[in-house]
Amino acid sequence: MLQDNYTQDLPLFKGVTVKYFRENEENGNLEVFIEMPVKEHRCPHCGHTTTYIKDYRLQTVKDLTVAGKPLIVTVRKRRYICKECNSTFTEDNPYIKRYCHFPQRFYLEAIKETSDLQSFSAIARRMGASVTSIIRWFDNINYPKAELPSCIAIDEFKGNAGGEKFQCNLADPVKHKIIDILPNRDSEDLYKHFLEYPYEKRAKVKKVVMDLSTLFRSVAKKIFPEAKIIADKFHVIRVVTNSLENVRKRIQKEFHDTKRKWFKRSRQLLLKPEYKLTDEDKIELNRMLISSRELEKAWLLKELFYEIFKEKERKAAKHQLRDWLLLAAELSVPEFQHCITTFTNWSTEIANIVDENVSNGFIEGSNNKIKVLKRISFGFQNFRRSRNRILNLI
C-alpha cells in the first residue's frame, strides 16, 4: 500500500504541498491530500497584504488515472480575511482554478483525446466524466479560417450536418492537410467563403485539383484566376472503366448461365492493364474478347486511354486524347458516348494531369476517415462541432 505521513513534492503537484499519497484498499483508488503553503496574500479588494486565516474548505476532485488507477485529490483551501477592509477571499491554487471541478490537465487531456478516431461517449467513459461535459469543453475550441496554400484539392462528402446533406472538404494535397470544412456545396456559399479572402491571397493559388465536377470548376475559374485546374486521375480513369463494365454487363446478359457467371468472375481481367497480365491471364482474356466484338472494342479503348498518361508533355497528351476521342466516336460503342461527352468538356483539365503530379488521393482518404468518425459518433447535427472535430482529427 502506498502511504506516507510526511510532506513531499511530487511532479504531478507542483507548487502545492502533498500531505499524504496512499492507495485505498477497498476500491483501489489513489488518494492524495494537498494544500498550499501558508504565505502572505494580497487582498484583491483593497490591495493590502494579510496572513489572517478565516476558515478552511475541502474540495474533492478527480484527476487523471495513474498506473491505471483513478486518482482522487482532496484540496484544502484557505479563506483569508483582510483586516483593513474586512473582506474575505480564497487563496489562489496552481493545481485547480476557481470554479473548476477538474484540474487543468484533465481538461487538456479530454481535448487531446478528441484527436483520435473515437466518439465523445468513449472519451467520457474512459475519463470518468459526463458526455455533456466533454462536448461542452470541446465546443470551446475555435479554428480560425486557414491561409490558402498554393495548391488546393476540393471534394464533397455526405456529412448530414447543420441541415445540409453534403459538406465540402478543402485540403492541401501537397502537405496532406485539411484546410477547412464548408457547410455545403452550393455555389453561392462557395463564392461567399472564398471572396472573404483578398484577391492577393487568392492569386497565390496556382493549382486546383478536383473530380469531374462542373460546379467546382466554374467556381475555381472565377475565384482563382491564376490557378491551373487539374482533373483527378482516378476519377477520369474510372469513367472509362465504368463504361467498359457496362459493356460487359450488357454482353453477358446474352449468354447462358454458366458462361455469364464465368464472365462475371473474370471481370478483373478486363480492368487490369495489359502489362500486368500473366500468360494465363492473357489466354483467359482472349476467350472473353472473342465472345464479343463490341467488348473487344471497349477493351481496346480502355488500353489506349492508359497510353495518354504515359506522355511526358501536356501538349502531346492533349493531342493523344483528341485522337482517342475520334477513335471512340468511330468505333461507336454506346456505353462510351458518356466518355466522349465528358472528356471533350474536360480535355484541358485532363491534359494538365501529365504536367502536375498531384491528385485527390489525400482528400479521398480523409473523406473515408470522416465517414468512419461520423459512423462511430452516430452522426453530427451541429455543423460547427462537426467541423472542429474533423479539423482536430485530421
Secondary structure, DSSP 4 states (H G I P E B T S, - for coil): -----S-B--GGGTTSEEEEEEE-TTT--EEEEEEPPP--EE-TTT--EE--EEEEEEEEEEEEEETTEEEEEEEEEEEEE-TTT--EEEPP-SSS-TT-SS-HHHHHHHHHHTTSS--HHHHHHHHT--HHHHHHHHTT--PPPPPP-SEEEEEEEEEEETTEEEEEEEEETTTTEEEEEES---HHHHHHHHHTS-HHHHTT--EEEE-S-HHHHHHHHHH-TTPEEEE-HHHHHHHHHHHHHHHHHHHHTTS-HHHHHHHHHTHHHHHS-GGG--HHHHHHHHHHHHT-HHHHHHHHHHHHHHHHTT-SSHHHHHHHHHHHHHHHHHHT-GGGHHHHHHHHHTHHHHHHHHH----SHHHHHHHHHHHHHHHHTT--S-HHHHHHHHHHH-
